[in-house]
Structures are given as C-alpha cells and as structure tokens.
C-alpha cells in the first residue's frame, strides 16, 4: 500500500475515533446543558479555533465564490444543523451504543445516493463489505439477545433523521472538495451552522444556559466536542471523501458503534464479551472488503469458495 493511501485511511479511522468518543462526551455535557446549547457551544468553539489557527496563523482560508455560496449554505444545513438537531435530541432518548449503531447505517444508503447524484459505479465488493460489517455491528449491539434492546421510538426517529442528513452532507461535500481546501470548507460550514442555531438557542435555551452558567466541569466536554468532534473529525473526513469518495469514506461509519463499545468498556466500565469481540473482528473484515479495488475483487471471491472446499476436503479425509 502506498504511503499516501496509508495516510488517507489513517485520517478516516481517526475521524471515526473522534466521532465515537463524541457519544460519550454527549452524556457528560447533558449533565449541565440542553441539546441546542451543546451544539451552539461546540460549534462556536470550533469556529473560533478554526478562524484563529486556519485564518490567522496558517492563512489557508480562501474566499467563497458567489456561485458556490448556495452549496455552503446547503452543506451547513445538512450538517451540522439538521444532523445535530436529530443527533442531539435523539441522544437524550436513546443510549450511546444504540445511537452509534443507527449512525452506522449511513453506508447502506451512500452507494445509492452517490450513484444517483454522481453516477458513480458501486462494486459488488463495496456492498459485500458493507453487509459483512452490518452483521458485525449487530453482534456488538445484540450480544445479549434481540429482546434486550429497548429504546424510545421518537429517539430512534431523530437518529434516523441524522443518518439522512449525513448522507446529504456527504453528497454536497463531494462537490466542494474539488474547489476548496478542507480548512476552508469546515471553517465556513461550522460558522454558518452557528448562525442557523443561534435564533433557536436564544428562543428556547438561553435562560437555562444563563441559570447554569459556565464552569470547568461543563466546559471541558464541550471543548472536546468542539475541537476533536466538530473540527479535527470533519477535517479528516472531508480529506477522506476527497480521496476515497462518498461510499468508501462512509463505509467506515460501521466502525463507530464498535469503537464506542470499546471506549465504553474502558471509560464507562461496560462489559466486552466474546460475542462483542467477534462482532468487532467481523466489522473490521467488512471494512477491509469494502475497500478492495475492482481489479482485485475476483481474486477475493475466488479465494473464499476455494478455501471452503479445501476445508471440506480436509474434514472428509480425517
């Protein structure tokens, strides 16, 4: 694998790590603030951080063309605005793990959206890899049986809204990556989103925010969300969409519930049994299969039946 390919995949995985941790940081913030306050806080921190580092220090901000303004407005509407509306309120009604699972369904819809908008061909290996990962995700979540999962249907609906918002975001994002650098896209995207959210914040949650105030305990998880989940994760994901495309980049979303389960084990003391570990291994296998180039797909498919036949013969001769 070429060095630049390693860098692209490393960037994509790191983005998923930050987004996985965000499900834990959400719960920390909700001890103090309501959903819109959380979103405005994390986006404001991200926007200020980006303007200082990217605009003033790195000087990598480029001017938006008038003809592209509508795409930036649409991008920010899909995500962060619509996505965070669904995710933030949904997270108050469902568990972190279930929320991560629903978000991991994004790869199921990405191939259809990319084919419809950009006429991009999706290989059989893409679908096989995605479906294998979904099986692994199911093992991680339903490791105690299907009857163990209980959730608020409204919360599930809000998380599904976030899924489709993420799909719209990815498809719009692809159009802008060819004309603007990742720093410019994320800086303006988060700044526009703050403008979208402010009227709602002042109308519904400003008084509550003033009554709670700002402390170190309430600020730290917001800073983590703003810097890592709303800044670095988006920068890294935008970079991966530019080089991998929407379908391949989004296929890594299957890793989010797996990573969330791992972080929950270490940070929250949740259990991590054999079934969960097996599911994690299957998700990783599925992600690998989804990235196999078209020219190598036949070799992979040829290897699978040959391997099965060989094992059957060995057992017959025993």
SEGUPA-490406 format. One record per residue (C-alpha): x, y, z; residue in one letter. Coordinates in Angstrom, 1 decimal, always signed. Layout:
% residues N
{r {X, Y, Z}, 'a'}
...
% end
This chain:
% residues 318
{r {+0.0, +0.0, +0.0}, 'x'}
{r {+1.3, +3.4, -0.9}, 'x'}
{r {+2.2, +5.9, +1.8}, 'x'}
{r {-0.4, +8.3, +0.7}, 'x'}
{r {-3.1, +5.6, +0.9}, 'x'}
{r {-2.0, +4.8, +4.4}, 'x'}
{r {-2.4, +8.4, +5.4}, 'x'}
{r {-5.9, +8.6, +3.8}, 'x'}
{r {-7.1, +5.5, +5.7}, 'x'}
{r {-5.5, +6.6, +8.9}, 'x'}
{r {-7.2, +10.0, +8.6}, 'x'}
{r {-10.6, +8.3, +8.1}, 'x'}
{r {-10.1, +5.9, +11.1}, 'x'}
{r {-9.1, +8.8, +13.3}, 'x'}
{r {-12.2, +10.8, +12.3}, 'x'}
{r {-14.3, +7.7, +13.3}, 'x'}
{r {-12.4, +7.6, +16.7}, 'x'}
{r {-13.3, +11.2, +17.5}, 'x'}
{r {-16.9, +10.7, +16.5}, 'x'}
{r {-17.2, +7.6, +18.6}, 'x'}
{r {-15.8, +9.4, +21.6}, 'x'}
{r {-18.4, +12.1, +21.0}, 'x'}
{r {-21.2, +9.8, +22.1}, 'x'}
{r {-19.6, +9.6, +25.5}, 'x'}
{r {-18.8, +13.3, +25.6}, 'x'}
{r {-22.5, +14.0, +24.8}, 'x'}
{r {-23.6, +12.3, +28.1}, 'x'}
{r {-21.1, +14.4, +30.0}, 'x'}
{r {-22.5, +17.7, +28.6}, 'x'}
{r {-26.1, +16.7, +29.2}, 'x'}
{r {-25.4, +16.7, +32.9}, 'x'}
{r {-25.3, +20.5, +32.6}, 'x'}
{r {-26.9, +21.8, +29.3}, 'x'}
{r {-29.7, +21.1, +26.9}, 'x'}
{r {-29.2, +19.9, +23.3}, 'x'}
{r {-29.2, +23.2, +21.4}, 'x'}
{r {-26.8, +24.8, +24.0}, 'x'}
{r {-24.5, +21.8, +23.5}, 'x'}
{r {-24.5, +22.3, +19.7}, 'x'}
{r {-24.0, +26.0, +19.8}, 'x'}
{r {-21.2, +25.6, +22.3}, 'x'}
{r {-19.3, +23.0, +20.4}, 'x'}
{r {-19.7, +24.8, +17.0}, 'x'}
{r {-18.7, +28.2, +18.4}, 'x'}
{r {-15.6, +26.7, +20.0}, 'x'}
{r {-14.8, +25.0, +16.7}, 'x'}
{r {-15.4, +28.2, +14.6}, 'x'}
{r {-13.2, +30.4, +16.9}, 'x'}
{r {-10.5, +27.7, +16.9}, 'x'}
{r {-10.6, +27.4, +13.1}, 'x'}
{r {-10.5, +31.2, +12.4}, 'x'}
{r {-7.5, +31.6, +14.7}, 'x'}
{r {-5.5, +28.6, +13.5}, 'x'}
{r {-6.5, +28.4, +9.9}, 'x'}
{r {-7.3, +32.0, +9.1}, 'x'}
{r {-4.8, +34.0, +11.2}, 'x'}
{r {-1.9, +31.5, +11.8}, 'x'}
{r {-1.9, +29.1, +8.8}, 'x'}
{r {-3.6, +31.6, +6.4}, 'x'}
{r {-5.3, +28.8, +4.4}, 'x'}
{r {-8.8, +30.3, +4.2}, 'x'}
{r {-9.9, +31.1, +0.7}, 'x'}
{r {-12.7, +33.3, -0.5}, 'x'}
{r {-16.0, +31.6, -1.4}, 'x'}
{r {-17.2, +32.2, -4.9}, 'x'}
{r {-20.7, +33.7, -5.1}, 'x'}
{r {-21.9, +30.8, -7.3}, 'x'}
{r {-20.8, +28.3, -4.5}, 'x'}
{r {-22.4, +30.1, -1.6}, 'x'}
{r {-25.6, +28.1, -2.0}, 'x'}
{r {-23.7, +24.8, -1.7}, 'x'}
{r {-22.0, +26.0, +1.6}, 'x'}
{r {-25.5, +27.0, +2.9}, 'x'}
{r {-26.8, +23.6, +1.9}, 'x'}
{r {-23.8, +21.8, +3.4}, 'x'}
{r {-24.2, +23.6, +6.8}, 'x'}
{r {-28.0, +22.9, +6.7}, 'x'}
{r {-27.5, +19.2, +6.3}, 'x'}
{r {-24.6, +19.0, +8.8}, 'x'}
{r {-24.1, +20.4, +11.4}, 'x'}
{r {-27.7, +21.9, +11.6}, 'x'}
{r {-30.1, +19.1, +10.6}, 'x'}
{r {-27.7, +16.3, +11.7}, 'x'}
{r {-27.1, +17.8, +15.1}, 'x'}
{r {-30.8, +18.5, +15.6}, 'x'}
{r {-31.5, +14.8, +15.1}, 'x'}
{r {-28.5, +13.5, +17.0}, 'x'}
{r {-28.5, +15.9, +19.9}, 'x'}
{r {-32.2, +15.4, +20.8}, 'x'}
{r {-32.0, +11.7, +19.9}, 'x'}
{r {-29.2, +11.2, +22.3}, 'x'}
{r {-31.4, +12.4, +25.2}, 'x'}
{r {-33.8, +9.5, +24.4}, 'x'}
{r {-31.5, +6.5, +23.5}, 'x'}
{r {-28.3, +5.0, +24.7}, 'x'}
{r {-24.9, +6.0, +23.4}, 'x'}
{r {-24.4, +2.5, +21.9}, 'x'}
{r {-27.8, +2.4, +20.1}, 'x'}
{r {-27.2, +5.9, +18.8}, 'x'}
{r {-23.9, +4.8, +17.4}, 'x'}
{r {-25.5, +1.7, +15.7}, 'x'}
{r {-28.1, +3.8, +13.9}, 'x'}
{r {-25.4, +6.2, +12.7}, 'x'}
{r {-23.5, +3.2, +11.4}, 'x'}
{r {-26.3, +2.6, +8.8}, 'x'}
{r {-25.1, +5.5, +6.8}, 'x'}
{r {-23.0, +3.2, +4.5}, 'x'}
{r {-26.2, +1.4, +3.4}, 'x'}
{r {-27.6, +4.5, +1.7}, 'x'}
{r {-24.4, +6.1, +0.5}, 'x'}
{r {-23.9, +3.9, -2.6}, 'x'}
{r {-27.5, +4.7, -3.8}, 'x'}
{r {-27.0, +8.4, -3.2}, 'x'}
{r {-23.6, +8.6, -4.9}, 'x'}
{r {-24.9, +6.6, -7.9}, 'x'}
{r {-28.0, +8.8, -8.3}, 'x'}
{r {-26.2, +12.1, -8.0}, 'x'}
{r {-22.7, +11.4, -9.4}, 'x'}
{r {-23.4, +8.3, -11.5}, 'x'}
{r {-20.5, +6.6, -9.6}, 'x'}
{r {-20.4, +2.9, -10.1}, 'x'}
{r {-20.5, +0.8, -6.9}, 'x'}
{r {-18.8, -2.5, -7.0}, 'x'}
{r {-20.1, -5.8, -5.6}, 'x'}
{r {-17.2, -5.8, -3.1}, 'x'}
{r {-18.5, -2.4, -1.7}, 'x'}
{r {-21.9, -4.0, -0.9}, 'x'}
{r {-20.4, -7.2, +0.4}, 'x'}
{r {-18.1, -5.4, +2.7}, 'x'}
{r {-20.8, -3.1, +4.0}, 'x'}
{r {-23.2, -6.0, +4.6}, 'x'}
{r {-20.5, -8.0, +6.4}, 'x'}
{r {-19.8, -5.0, +8.6}, 'x'}
{r {-23.5, -4.7, +9.4}, 'x'}
{r {-23.6, -8.3, +10.6}, 'x'}
{r {-20.6, -7.5, +12.9}, 'x'}
{r {-22.4, -4.3, +14.2}, 'x'}
{r {-25.5, -6.4, +15.0}, 'x'}
{r {-23.3, -8.8, +17.0}, 'x'}
{r {-21.9, -5.9, +19.0}, 'x'}
{r {-25.3, -4.4, +19.8}, 'x'}
{r {-27.4, -7.5, +20.3}, 'x'}
{r {-24.8, -9.6, +22.1}, 'x'}
{r {-27.4, -10.3, +24.9}, 'x'}
{r {-30.2, -11.2, +22.5}, 'x'}
{r {-32.8, -9.3, +20.5}, 'x'}
{r {-35.2, -8.9, +23.4}, 'x'}
{r {-32.7, -6.9, +25.4}, 'x'}
{r {-32.8, -3.7, +23.3}, 'x'}
{r {-35.3, -1.1, +24.4}, 'x'}
{r {-35.5, +2.4, +23.1}, 'x'}
{r {-37.7, +5.4, +22.7}, 'x'}
{r {-39.2, +5.3, +19.1}, 'x'}
{r {-39.0, +9.1, +18.9}, 'x'}
{r {-35.3, +9.0, +19.7}, 'x'}
{r {-34.8, +6.4, +17.1}, 'x'}
{r {-36.6, +8.5, +14.5}, 'x'}
{r {-34.4, +11.5, +15.4}, 'x'}
{r {-31.3, +9.5, +14.9}, 'x'}
{r {-32.6, +8.2, +11.5}, 'x'}
{r {-33.1, +11.9, +10.6}, 'x'}
{r {-29.4, +12.4, +11.4}, 'x'}
{r {-28.5, +9.5, +9.1}, 'x'}
{r {-30.2, +11.0, +6.1}, 'x'}
{r {-28.7, +14.5, +7.0}, 'x'}
{r {-25.3, +12.9, +7.0}, 'x'}
{r {-25.9, +11.4, +3.5}, 'x'}
{r {-27.0, +14.7, +2.1}, 'x'}
{r {-23.9, +16.3, +3.7}, 'x'}
{r {-21.6, +13.8, +2.1}, 'x'}
{r {-23.0, +14.2, -1.3}, 'x'}
{r {-22.9, +18.0, -1.1}, 'x'}
{r {-19.4, +17.9, +0.4}, 'x'}
{r {-18.0, +15.9, -2.6}, 'x'}
{r {-19.0, +18.8, -4.9}, 'x'}
{r {-16.9, +21.3, -2.9}, 'x'}
{r {-13.8, +19.3, -2.2}, 'x'}
{r {-12.6, +19.8, -5.8}, 'x'}
{r {-12.7, +23.6, -5.5}, 'x'}
{r {-11.8, +24.3, -1.9}, 'x'}
{r {-9.3, +23.0, +0.7}, 'x'}
{r {-10.6, +21.2, +3.7}, 'x'}
{r {-9.8, +24.0, +6.1}, 'x'}
{r {-12.0, +26.5, +4.2}, 'x'}
{r {-14.9, +24.1, +3.9}, 'x'}
{r {-15.0, +23.2, +7.6}, 'x'}
{r {-14.4, +26.7, +8.9}, 'x'}
{r {-17.3, +28.2, +6.9}, 'x'}
{r {-19.5, +25.2, +7.4}, 'x'}
{r {-19.4, +25.4, +11.2}, 'x'}
{r {-19.6, +29.2, +11.2}, 'x'}
{r {-22.8, +29.1, +9.0}, 'x'}
{r {-24.2, +26.4, +11.3}, 'x'}
{r {-23.8, +28.6, +14.4}, 'x'}
{r {-25.8, +31.3, +12.6}, 'x'}
{r {-28.5, +28.7, +11.9}, 'x'}
{r {-28.7, +27.6, +15.5}, 'x'}
{r {-28.5, +31.0, +17.3}, 'x'}
{r {-32.2, +32.0, +16.9}, 'x'}
{r {-33.3, +28.7, +18.3}, 'x'}
{r {-30.8, +28.9, +21.2}, 'x'}
{r {-31.9, +32.4, +22.2}, 'x'}
{r {-35.6, +31.5, +21.9}, 'x'}
{r {-35.6, +28.2, +23.8}, 'x'}
{r {-32.5, +27.6, +25.9}, 'x'}
{r {-30.7, +30.9, +26.6}, 'x'}
{r {-32.4, +31.4, +30.0}, 'x'}
{r {-31.5, +27.8, +31.1}, 'x'}
{r {-27.9, +28.4, +29.9}, 'x'}
{r {-27.7, +31.6, +32.0}, 'x'}
{r {-29.1, +29.8, +35.1}, 'x'}
{r {-26.5, +27.0, +34.8}, 'x'}
{r {-23.5, +29.3, +33.9}, 'x'}
{r {-20.1, +28.1, +32.7}, 'x'}
{r {-17.8, +26.0, +34.9}, 'x'}
{r {-14.7, +23.9, +34.2}, 'x'}
{r {-16.7, +20.8, +34.5}, 'x'}
{r {-19.3, +21.9, +32.0}, 'x'}
{r {-16.8, +23.5, +29.6}, 'x'}
{r {-14.3, +20.6, +29.3}, 'x'}
{r {-16.6, +18.1, +27.4}, 'x'}
{r {-17.8, +21.0, +25.2}, 'x'}
{r {-14.2, +21.8, +24.3}, 'x'}
{r {-13.5, +18.2, +23.5}, 'x'}
{r {-16.6, +18.1, +21.2}, 'x'}
{r {-15.7, +21.4, +19.6}, 'x'}
{r {-12.0, +20.7, +18.9}, 'x'}
{r {-12.0, +17.0, +18.2}, 'x'}
{r {-15.5, +16.0, +17.0}, 'x'}
{r {-16.5, +19.3, +15.3}, 'x'}
{r {-13.1, +20.3, +14.0}, 'x'}
{r {-10.5, +17.6, +13.6}, 'x'}
{r {-13.0, +14.8, +12.7}, 'x'}
{r {-14.7, +16.9, +10.0}, 'x'}
{r {-11.3, +18.0, +8.6}, 'x'}
{r {-10.1, +14.4, +8.4}, 'x'}
{r {-13.4, +13.1, +7.0}, 'x'}
{r {-13.5, +15.8, +4.3}, 'x'}
{r {-10.0, +14.8, +3.3}, 'x'}
{r {-11.1, +11.1, +3.1}, 'x'}
{r {-14.2, +12.0, +1.0}, 'x'}
{r {-12.0, +13.9, -1.4}, 'x'}
{r {-9.7, +10.9, -2.0}, 'x'}
{r {-11.9, +7.9, -1.4}, 'x'}
{r {-15.3, +9.1, -2.5}, 'x'}
{r {-18.6, +9.1, -0.6}, 'x'}
{r {-19.3, +5.4, -0.4}, 'x'}
{r {-15.8, +4.2, +0.7}, 'x'}
{r {-15.4, +7.0, +3.2}, 'x'}
{r {-18.9, +6.5, +4.7}, 'x'}
{r {-18.3, +2.7, +4.9}, 'x'}
{r {-16.0, +3.5, +7.9}, 'x'}
{r {-19.1, +4.6, +9.8}, 'x'}
{r {-19.7, +1.0, +10.6}, 'x'}
{r {-16.7, +1.2, +12.9}, 'x'}
{r {-18.4, +3.9, +15.1}, 'x'}
{r {-20.5, +1.6, +17.3}, 'x'}
{r {-17.6, -0.8, +17.6}, 'x'}
{r {-15.3, +1.9, +18.8}, 'x'}
{r {-18.0, +3.3, +21.0}, 'x'}
{r {-18.3, -0.2, +22.7}, 'x'}
{r {-14.6, -0.3, +23.2}, 'x'}
{r {-14.4, +3.2, +24.7}, 'x'}
{r {-17.4, +2.5, +26.9}, 'x'}
{r {-15.6, -0.6, +28.2}, 'x'}
{r {-12.5, +1.4, +29.2}, 'x'}
{r {-14.2, +4.7, +30.2}, 'x'}
{r {-17.6, +3.7, +31.5}, 'x'}
{r {-16.9, +0.1, +32.7}, 'x'}
{r {-19.3, -1.6, +30.3}, 'x'}
{r {-18.8, -5.3, +29.5}, 'x'}
{r {-17.0, -6.5, +26.4}, 'x'}
{r {-17.7, -10.3, +26.0}, 'x'}
{r {-16.8, -12.9, +23.4}, 'x'}
{r {-19.7, -12.1, +21.1}, 'x'}
{r {-18.8, -8.4, +21.1}, 'x'}
{r {-15.2, -9.1, +20.3}, 'x'}
{r {-16.2, -11.4, +17.4}, 'x'}
{r {-18.5, -8.7, +16.1}, 'x'}
{r {-15.7, -6.2, +16.2}, 'x'}
{r {-13.5, -8.6, +14.2}, 'x'}
{r {-16.3, -9.0, +11.6}, 'x'}
{r {-16.7, -5.2, +11.3}, 'x'}
{r {-13.0, -4.8, +10.6}, 'x'}
{r {-13.2, -7.6, +8.0}, 'x'}
{r {-16.2, -5.9, +6.3}, 'x'}
{r {-14.4, -2.6, +6.2}, 'x'}
{r {-11.4, -4.3, +4.6}, 'x'}
{r {-13.6, -5.9, +1.9}, 'x'}
{r {-15.4, -2.7, +1.1}, 'x'}
{r {-12.1, -1.1, +0.2}, 'x'}
{r {-10.9, -3.8, -2.1}, 'x'}
{r {-10.3, -2.3, -5.6}, 'x'}
{r {-12.5, -3.6, -8.5}, 'x'}
{r {-9.5, -5.3, -10.2}, 'x'}
{r {-8.8, -7.4, -7.1}, 'x'}
{r {-12.4, -8.4, -6.4}, 'x'}
{r {-12.3, -11.6, -8.4}, 'x'}
{r {-9.3, -12.9, -6.5}, 'x'}
{r {-11.1, -12.3, -3.2}, 'x'}
{r {-14.3, -14.1, -4.4}, 'x'}
{r {-12.2, -16.9, -5.9}, 'x'}
{r {-10.4, -17.4, -2.6}, 'x'}
{r {-13.5, -17.7, -0.5}, 'x'}
{r {-15.0, -20.8, -2.2}, 'x'}
{r {-11.6, -22.4, -2.7}, 'x'}
{r {-10.9, -22.0, +1.0}, 'x'}
{r {-14.3, -23.6, +1.9}, 'x'}
{r {-13.8, -26.5, -0.5}, 'x'}
{r {-10.3, -27.1, +0.9}, 'x'}
{r {-11.6, -27.2, +4.5}, 'x'}
{r {-14.4, -29.6, +3.4}, 'x'}
{r {-11.9, -32.0, +1.8}, 'x'}
{r {-9.6, -31.9, +4.9}, 'x'}
{r {-12.5, -32.8, +7.1}, 'x'}
{r {-13.6, -35.6, +4.8}, 'x'}
{r {-10.1, -37.2, +4.8}, 'x'}
{r {-9.9, -37.0, +8.7}, 'x'}
% end
